[in-house]
Amino acid sequence: EDITQQELKLTAVIGFKGDVVDGLILHPDNEHLIYPLGSTIVVRHIISRSQKFLRGHDNNISVITTSNSGKYLASGQMTHMGFQADIIIWDFEKFELLHRLKLHKVLVQSLCFSSNEQYLASLGGQDDNRLVIWEVASGKPVCGNSSGSDKTNAIKFYNNSDDQIVSVHDQKVKIWKIDFVGRKLGSIPVNLGNLKRTLQNVVIDPTDNFAYVCTKTGDVVEVSLEKCIYKRLGPIKKLFSLGVTCISLLINGDIIVGCGDGTIAKIGHKDFKLKR
């Protein structure tokens, strides 16, 4: 007898793995939680607890982000050595795949939308190490460049500019300038002096004057973006166990950090001291 094979429909999931950095997102509408689970993106309504699923990747999702308004969602995946790792831009309002982007190999390390939502920056993993700028409307690449010889861990657009990006490397911080007319991408290094840290993630303050970079050592580095120079290190007399992996800013400027041992802490932006 002929038995027709049909794919089982996913109706609900239980659990949250938590191994994707910045992988639990509160949508800007404050009604949905978004997170990856394997190759699937789970969208959960907070009030009704109903779940919807975005499926388009063929391997584990490695990074996920939303645009400022929440109109767009972008996700990247890992794959096998030598193969291309897809990026997908999703239309969150219509709940459908908008563009599938193919340039990076093996792993997509980091993604970030520009503040005006016209561009998406993508970063490949250690075997790729390319920084690419995409036009969201068309899904076409605008320009790209090698991010450098050392491993790059995260990228972030400025909050008030669509042509400047900060990249965080194992031992460096760079500021990138995008030339949309010449379709070029160039960078200048931030002077970190004698600071020796393995850098992991970054957040930029609303004025674009400072960037806060978290480290594997378990502290936070403040960098002046205007002067391209290291400012200070904190919190004072405190290192977080297993490093700082996630970082965000409160409205008053205080810093919220998430650490490798599960600790969540607040650091005052004025004195850089740990707050209770």
N, C-alpha and C positions, 0 to 999 in steps of 0.2 A: 504494500500500500504506500501511496505517496503521502508523506507527512510534510506539510508546509512549515518551514522554520520561520518563526516570527520573533522579533526582538521584544524582550520583556519591557514593559513601560514602567519607568521609575515613578512611583507615587509619593514616597516619603523617605527621608533619611534621618538617622539618629546618630548624633555624635559630631565632634569637631576635633580635627587632628591637630591643628595649630602649628604646623611646621613651616608654613609660608609666612615670611616676615611681613608685617602690616597686612595680614591676610584676613582680618575680621574688620569689615567696614560698615559703619553706620551711614546709610545713604543720606544725602542732603535733605531728603524729604522727611527725615526723622521717623519714618514708618517701616523701613526695611533694613534688615541685616543681610549682608552679602559676604559669602566666604567660599573658598574652593574646597572641594572634597574629591580627591583623585583628579579625574579629568572633567569633572562636572562643577559648575558654579551653582551654589544653592542661594536662592533669594527667599528669605523668610519674612513674612509680615509680622511685626512685633505684637500687634494687638490680637489679630485673629489666629496667629501661629500657623497660618497656611504657608505652604512651600511651593515655589516654582523653580524650574531648573533650566539652565542654559547649557546646552551640550553641543560642542563643536570641535573640541580637542581630542586627539587620539593618544595622549599620554598625560602624565601628571602635570597639573598647572603649577607654575613656579612663581608667578607674580600676578597681582590683580590691583586695579586702581579705578577710581571714578573721576569724571570731570567735575569742575567746581559746582555746576548747577545740578549735576546728577543725570544729565541727558545722555551722556555716553559712559560706557564701561569698557575697559580694556583688560585683556588677560593674555598672558604668555605662558608657554609650556617648556618642558624639557623633552629631549628625545635622545636617540642613540648617536654615537660618535659618527660624524660625517654626514648626518642628515639635517635638514632644515627644521628649525623650531618655530612653529607658527605663533603669530600674534593675531588676536581677533578683537576688532572693535565692535561692540554691541550697541544697538539702539535700545536704551533701557525703557523708554516710553512705549515703543512698539514690541519690545521683548523679542528682538530678532537680530541675527547676524548682519552687520553692516559691511564690514570689510575683513578679508583674511590677508594678512601681511606676511610675506616670505622674504627674508634676507638673512636673518641670523642663523647660526648653526649651533646645534647641541643644546643650548639653553638660552632662555630670555631671563636676564638677571633683574632688570628694573624697567619700570614704565612710569611716565608722568605726562599729564595733559598740561598744555599752556593755560594761562589764566583766562584767555579769551576763547578757549576750547577749539581753536582753529588748527592746532598742531599737537602731535603726540611724539614724545621723545622715547626712544627705546634703546636699551643697552644689552648687548650680548654677554654671555658668560665668559669664563676664563679662556675657553677654546675659541672664542669669537672676538671678544673685546672691541666691538665696534659700537659707536654711538650714531644713531640714525634719527633724522627728523622726518616725520610723515605729515602730509596734509590730511586732516581728518575727513573733509568733505569728499575727496577723491580716492583716498587710500593709497596715494602715490608717494614715493620717497622724494623729499625736497633736496636733502644733502646728507652726507655722512662722513665720518672720519674714524680712524683708529683712536680709541680712548687712551692708548699708551701701552707700554710694555708690562707694567704691573697690573695686577688684578683690580678691576673697578667694581665696586659693590653697590653703589646707588647713585641716582641722578634726581635732580629736582629743578623745575623751572622757577624763575623768580615769580613773585606774586603780582608784580605790576609791570611786567615786561614779557613779551613773547619771543624775545631774541637773546635771552641770557639764561644759562643753565649752570648749576653747580654739580660737579661730579666728585664722589668720594672714593678714593682708592685705598689700598692697604696702608700706604704710608704717605699719601698726598691728598691735597684738595685742589681742584682746578675750577676756574671760571671760564665758561665757554661763551663765545659770541657767534650768533648765527647771522650770516650774510645771505638774506633771501634773494637779493638781486643777483649776486655772483654765485649763489648756490654753494657757499663754502662754510666751513665750520672750523674755527680756530680757538685756541685756549691759552690762558696764562696761569701759571702756578701760584697758589697762595703761599706766602712765606711763613712756614711753621717754626722757623728757628731751629733750636736743638730738640724740639719735641719728638719723642719716639713713642708712637702709638700705632696699633692696628685699628684703622677706622672702619666703621660699619654702615652707619646710616646718617641721614641729615634732615633737618627742618630749617626753614628760612622764616625770619620774623616778617610780620605784615608790611613793614616799611622797606624791606630788602636791604637793610643796613647790616644785619648780622645773620650768620648761619651758625647753627648749633649741631656739632658732629659728635655722635656717640662712639665709644671705643670698646674693644674687647677687654681692655684693662679694667673697665668698670667705672669710667668717668665721662665727662662731657667737655668738648673743646669749643670755645666761642671764637668765631672768626669774623673779622671785619671785612665785609664784601667790598666796601667802598675803597678801602686802603689795601686790600688783598694781603692781610697780615693776621697772624695769630694774636688773640687778645688775652685770654685767660683760660684756666682749667678748673673744673670743679666737679662735684661739690667738695668743699674744703674738708680735709681730713676724713674722707669717706670714699671707699671704693666698693662698688656693687659686685657681688659674687657672680661669676660666669659672664661678666660683661654686660653692657647695655646694648640691647638689640633694636628697641623701638623708641621713638622720641616724638613728642608733640608739644605744642604751645597752648597755654590757656589765654583767654582774652586779656588778662592783666599782664601777660608776658612771662609768667612763671612756666617752668619746664616740667613736663610729665615724662618720666622714663619707664620703660618696661625692661626688665633684666632677665638674664638667662636662668636665674634660680626661681623665677616666678614673682619676684618683687616688683611692685609698682610704687613709685616714689615721686615726690614733688620737690623741685629745686627752685629757690627764689632767684629771679633774674637780676636783682639788684646786688645782693651780697653773695650769690652762688652757694648759699648754704642749704642744707637739707631741711625741709619743713615737715612738721608733724601734722 
